[in-house]
Structure formats: structure tokens, C-alpha cells
Amino acid sequence: MRRIVLPALFALFAAASAFAQCSTQLAFVALQPTTDITKRTWAVTFTNCPDVSATTFAVGSAGTLNIGGINYDAVITSFSPANAIMPNPQVNFTLKLPTGANDPINVFYGSNNATFSYPVNGQNKEWTLTLTEAVNVRSDSFHIGRADATGTSSDANLPAIPPAYRLQFNSTYSYRPPFIPSGATTALKNRIQRDFALNIDTTDKTTGYVDDNSVTGGLFLPRLNLAGLVKQAKVGAQATYDRPIHNNDHNADVTATAAGLIPAIQAVNLMMTQKKLASPLSLAISAGYRSKRMTGSTYRGRVYSGTAFYHLYAMDNYRIDLTATTTYNDLNDLPAGTPKTQHAFTAAVYYAPSPTSPFSAVASFQNGSFGAVLTKLKQYFIGVSVQKIDQYFNGGATQ
């Protein structure tokens, strides 16, 4: 069934993209972090923009890239026209920094808006850009499709687990306050990053599948750097409540949490005609207190967790997300045989015909123990993802 459904979904999305409006996306050619700021190549990719051609941009001329309210002079270095291999044209440029300006990479990861302007026929033309990965986020996504699971038992006499319908909903809000120059005086509340997430991942089957639903809120001090090892780090505290839909088990956690990006392990662009700016490997660690309800009893104690997240882009339209989490439950009086250590791994592949497409096809594989449920399982999923629900159904653009 997967062999039939997935190509059909891809064809549907490709057909829908033909009627899409002009959209533009800010991209970045991946180079080593030690490369001089003024020698890094940036680009704007145009999708379904008939008024953009090879004669629109002149090499050596200048436009303006605005990220997070800061203007950078963009010196045009080349233009890549559309062709059979690269259907979306792209203008490439380097940046000149105003005196005392911040590194645009740091600004990029602290902003949720950008524009590119350039003089066309004597008038200034401005394009609103989609950011590949903004840090400030207010977005919602919805996945639905078929899931298949395999149990961990080796007993061939056990009945097969029937397929299920999976529902996944993610709502995320993250606000990082504007950059505050060194030495400036401001209240602590104006320096705090605020994060909130609601995640639902369940199926119509009571057992054998992931049933991981949570709500999380946190306050952090952002923009912490540790030499060249960790960038864009944050340190703070968060509270999380996990509960399956199909039983009464739950976790309530309060933890100290630290997270950051590891620039030495950059995101990879595989067989890409147009490079994308993508965050490198990210790590998060936490330690704190857990109250766990399991099979009618409550267990309390310390909990430790570590998560690694990495993603990469391939063949222009694909994004691959890899997530691995290990949790250690140091709880009092757990029943004999209850595992204290949980491992969870997720690999997901997304296909979207354009950067602003409301729909994408998604296929994923999950292996391990997720949320408050300690049972190990393997789950395969294929379905449709709707990104930024409020943008496409309520008319309000988000990033």
C-alpha cells in the first residue's frame, strides 16, 4: 500500500504547487563557521515568480537584506536561472556589515522576519522572505495517516498488531527577546526567552503504538556561547506533563534545562541545487524532579534526560529529521523489573513541492519508549502533513 500511496501524494502536491503564488526563501551556502562574514554567500530563491529573470539582477550591483530589523548591503555575485535541473531561479550575494552590526547568522537565528529589496526599472522592489529556520516561532502542524507497528516479542504465536490511524498535532510558541547590546541596562524579564509546546501523538488503537502527549512550558536565558563549541545556547527551567490518551499513566516533571547548537557538526545538503541554511546538531540536557503515575501507584524521584536533534536537506524538496532521546528515571520504589532507562529514536522524511506549500508528505519510523509509556515498540507511519495551520486556514501568517 505504501508503494501506491506515497507516489500519489507526491503527484498531488506537485500539481498543487503549479498554481502557487510567487514565494521567496532566504538560503545560505553552508561553509565552515570560521569563514569571514563578508565572504559567506547568501541567496534568495524564487518560486513561481515570472517577473524574475537573468536581466533583473546585475552582477556587482547592490540590494538590501533586512533581517530582524537590521539592514545589510547585499552585493550581487551571480544569478542562477531556472533550468530542467534547477526549476527555481536564485540570486546569490555577499553581505557588507554596517559598523558594529551583529553577525547576520546570529541575527538570522534570533529573528522571524526578513526582506530583500533591489532597484528594478528605477523603483525599489521588495520581497518578503521565508526563513528556512527561524528561532522565534508561532506555528501549528497536523499529521494524519496510516501507522503500522511491530512488537518486541519474539513469540511467533502472538497475534499480529493490526494497522492503525495516527493523529499528530504540534503547537509551538517560542519567543526570544531582541538582541541587547553589551553594557545596556534592561530588566531581567526583557532578557528571558519564553517557550511553550503542545504535542499530541496517538492512534485509534489502545496498545502497540506510540501514545505520547505532552504540554511543556519554559523560561530561559538565551544567546549563550561557549567558545567555539556551543552556540546559541539557552539555560533555564521548564515544566512538562506527559500522559497517554488510552490509559491513566502520566509524568509530571520540573527540570533545569540547557540546550545549544554544536557548530562543528553542520547540517548536510545532499544533492541540492540550492543550498539551505540549517541549524547544526543540537543537544539538550535536563535534570530535575519527576512524579510518575503508573498502574495505579505514584513514584517520585530524580529524572535525567538528554536529546540530540539533527536534520539535513536532500534533492531540494526533502527534509530528514533525526531525533534520539535517553531518559533515566531515578525514582523511589519502582516495581521490580521496571526499566529505569528509556531510549527513543525517531526518523522522519518530509517532502514538500515548494518552501511555502501548505501540505507535505511525511514518512517516519519510531523505535523505543515514548512519553509516560515504558513499553518498547516500533512504529512506521506514512501520511499527510499540514504545516502552519493558522496561516492557511485563518489567514494569519506566522513563522
PESUL-V523686 format. One record per backbone hydrogen bond with DSSP energy under -1.0 kcal/mol. NH is the residue of the N-H (numbers start at 1). CO is the residue of the C=O. Records with the same first field share a line. If there is no record, write none. Layout:
NH->CO, CO
//
This chain:
5->1
6->2
8->4
9->5
10->6
11->7
12->8
13->9
14->10
15->11
16->12
17->13
19->16
20->17
23->47
25->45
26->130
27->43
29->41
35->32
39->36
40->37
42->93
43->27
44->91
45->25
46->89
47->23
52->49
56->53
60->76
61->58
63->74
64->117
65->72
66->115
67->70
68->113
70->67
72->65
73->96
74->63
75->94
76->61
77->92
78->92
80->90
83->86
90->80
91->44
92->78
93->42
94->75
96->73
101->98
107->103
108->104
109->105
110->107
111->108
115->66
116->127
117->64
118->125
120->123
123->120
125->118
127->116
129->114
130->24
137->174
139->172
141->170
142->386
143->168
144->384
145->166
146->382
147->164
148->380
150->378
158->155
164->147
166->145
167->202
168->143
169->200
170->141
171->198
172->139
173->196
174->137
175->194
184->181
190->187
191->188
193->220
194->175
195->218
196->173
197->216
198->171
199->214
200->169
202->167
204->165
212->201
214->199
215->241
216->197
217->239
218->195
219->237
220->193
221->235
224->233
226->230
229->226
230->226
231->261
233->224
234->259
235->221
236->257
237->219
238->255
239->217
240->253
241->215
242->251
243->213
250->293
251->242
252->291
253->240
254->289
255->238
256->287
257->236
258->285
259->234
260->283
261->231
262->281
265->262
270->313
281->265
282->309
283->260
284->307
285->258
286->305
287->256
288->303
289->254
290->301
291->252
292->299
293->250
294->297
297->294
299->292
301->290
302->330
303->288
304->328
305->286
306->326
307->284
308->324
309->282
310->322
312->320
313->268
314->318
315->270
317->315
318->314
319->350
320->312
321->348
322->310
323->346
324->308
325->344
326->306
327->342
328->304
329->340
330->302
331->329
332->300
338->335
342->327
344->325
345->367
346->323
347->365
348->321
349->363
350->319
351->361
352->317
357->354
360->385
361->351
362->383
363->349
364->381
365->347
366->379
367->345
368->377
369->343
373->370
377->368
378->150
379->366
380->148
381->364
382->146
383->362
384->144
385->360
386->142
387->358
388->140
389->140
392->388
393->389
394->390
396->390
//
